[in-house]
Amino acid sequence: MRLGVTMFATDLAMPVQDLARAAEERGLSSLYLPEHTHIPVSRRTPYPAGGELPEEYRRTFDPLVALSFAAAATERLRVGTGILLAAQRDPIVTAKALATLERLSGGRLTVGIGFGWNVEEIEAHGVPYGERREVARRNMLAMRALWRDEVASFDGFEPSWSWPKPTRMPPVYVGGAAGPKLFAHVAEYADGWMPIGGRGVKAALPALREACERAGRPMAEVIPFAVLPTKEKLDYYAGLGITETVANLPSGPADVVLPVLDEYAAMV
C-alpha cells in the first residue's frame, strides 16, 4: 500500500517545499494539493461538512504553482492536484501548465479533478452550476487532445499546436461521491476514481466496474482520498485491491503537521 498525503497549502501553513521534503524523507509516496480560486463572502452555499467554512478555503494557494515548488524540492515524490476544479479553468492554458509541470517533474504528475460544490465560486467563472459537470468533461477532453495530438482540435478552438507534450499522459482521477454520473465520467476520460473520505468504496466497486465494461475499457483504479487512516483501514483497502491511499493532513504550521506526518509514515 502506497500512502500519500494532502493538505490545504496556504500562506499560514507549513511551506509546501518543506512538506514535500518531509513526506519524501518519511517514505510517503505523493503530495496532493486542492484548489479554490476564491471564496465569495456571501456564503450563500453552505459548507458541505456543516458549520463554519474553515479559513484555509479562502487562503488556498494555486495548486500548480505550489506543486512546482514541491516537485523541485524532491526527487521521487509524486505530485498531484486533489482536486483541480476543471470547469473553472481555461483548458488551453491549463493543459500547457500541467504538461510543463509533468515534464519538469520528470513525469511525477497525477491530475485529480472535481466538479466543485460552491455555487457562487463556480458561477463567478461564467459556468452555470448545473452545467459544471459537462463543462469539466469538455475541458478534460480538450486537454487530453492538446497533450496527445501534434495538431490538436476540439469544439471551442481551431486546429492548433501546443507544446510541451507530457512525457506520458498524466493519469487523471475524478473525485466525488459514487454514482452513475460520476462513474460515466471516470469511464470515458479518466484513469480512476478518488472517493473523498474513502467511504462506501467496497459497495461502489461493482457499479464502477460495470461502467468501465460498458465503455470497453479496463477497470478504473481507485485512490481513497483525504482519508483519516488507520492500519486496519489501510489493510481493508489493500484487501479490495487498492494500492494507494491519500491521507488528510491539517492545514497548519510545521509543529502541527510534522507529528501527524510521523504517525502516517509509521503505517507505511
Protein Blocks (a to p, Z undefined) as FASTA:
>chain_A
ZZdddddddfkbccfklmmmmmmmnopabdcddddfbdcfklmaacfkgpjddfklmmcc
cfklmmmmmmmmpmklccddddddfklpcfklmmmmmmmmmmmnnopaccdddebjalkl
mmmnopafklmmmmmmmmmmmmmmmmmpmbacdehiacdddddddfbdcddddeddedfk
lmmmmmmmpcbdcdehhiaklmmmmmmmmmmmmnopacdddddehiacdfklmmmmmmno
pabdcdddddddfklmmmmmmmmmmmZZ
